[in-house]
């Protein structure tokens, strides 16, 4: 398989035929975790493998709290294991009144 079968839902803003799925694996995994369907995620696991998706998710630059929690359950890791979680903790926003 030279590329995973993914829906346009997560990749609405790019030409899917021009994506290099090896070179841009981190970006692909991040987009599917954030915006993809469950079927897209399953296809990612088949294409890259569980360990590679886990590694790329842990190194993602930006994931929502919901996505981090989903990955924690799936990969059996802690939120603090995520690079983007550590980054969020350093940039806490103050409340605007």
C-alpha positions in Angstrom: 0.0 0.0 0.0 1.6 3.3 -1.1 -0.9 5.5 0.7 -3.6 5.1 3.3 -7.3 5.4 2.4 -8.4 8.6 4.1 -11.5 10.7 3.8 -11.4 14.4 2.8 -12.8 15.4 6.2 -9.4 16.0 7.7 -7.7 17.1 4.5 -10.3 19.6 3.2 -7.6 22.2 2.8 -5.0 20.3 0.7 -4.8 18.2 -2.5 -4.7 14.7 -1.1 -3.0 13.4 -4.3 0.0 15.7 -3.6 0.7 14.5 0.0 3.9 12.5 0.6 2.7 10.1 3.3 6.2 9.2 4.3 7.8 12.6 4.4 4.7 14.3 6.0 3.7 11.4 8.3 3.7 13.7 11.4 1.3 16.2 9.8 -0.9 13.4 8.5 -1.2 11.7 11.9 -1.9 15.0 13.6 -4.7 16.0 11.2 -6.4 12.6 11.3 -6.3 12.5 15.1 -7.8 16.0 15.3 -10.2 16.0 12.4 -10.5 12.5 10.9 -13.2 9.8 11.2 -12.7 6.6 13.2 -12.2 4.7 9.9 -9.4 7.2 8.9 -7.7 6.5 12.2 -8.0 2.7 11.7 -6.5 3.1 8.2 -3.6 5.1 9.7 -2.9 2.3 12.1 -2.8 -0.2 9.2 -0.6 2.0 7.1 2.0 3.3 9.6 1.6 0.7 12.4 0.6 1.2 16.0 4.0 2.1 17.3 4.7 4.7 14.6 1.3 6.4 15.1 1.9 6.4 18.9 5.4 7.9 18.4 4.1 10.6 16.0 1.2 11.4 18.2 3.4 11.9 21.2 5.6 14.3 19.2 2.7 16.3 17.7 3.0 20.0 18.0 -0.7 20.7 18.5 -3.5 18.4 19.7 -6.7 19.4 21.6 -7.2 18.1 25.1 -9.9 15.7 23.8 -7.4 14.2 21.3 -4.7 13.9 23.9 -7.2 12.1 26.2 -8.2 9.8 23.4 -4.6 9.0 22.7 -3.9 8.4 26.4 -6.5 5.7 26.5 -5.5 4.1 23.3 -1.7 4.2 23.7 -1.8 3.8 27.6 0.3 6.9 28.2 0.0 10.0 30.4 -0.9 13.5 29.1 2.5 14.7 30.3 4.1 12.3 27.8 2.8 14.5 24.9 5.1 17.3 23.6 2.2 19.5 22.9 0.8 19.0 26.4 4.0 20.3 28.0 3.9 23.2 25.6 0.3 24.1 26.6 1.3 24.1 30.3 4.0 26.6 29.6 1.6 29.0 27.8 -1.4 29.1 30.2 -3.9 31.8 29.2 -5.2 34.3 31.8 -8.9 34.9 32.1 -10.2 38.1 30.5 -12.8 39.8 32.6 
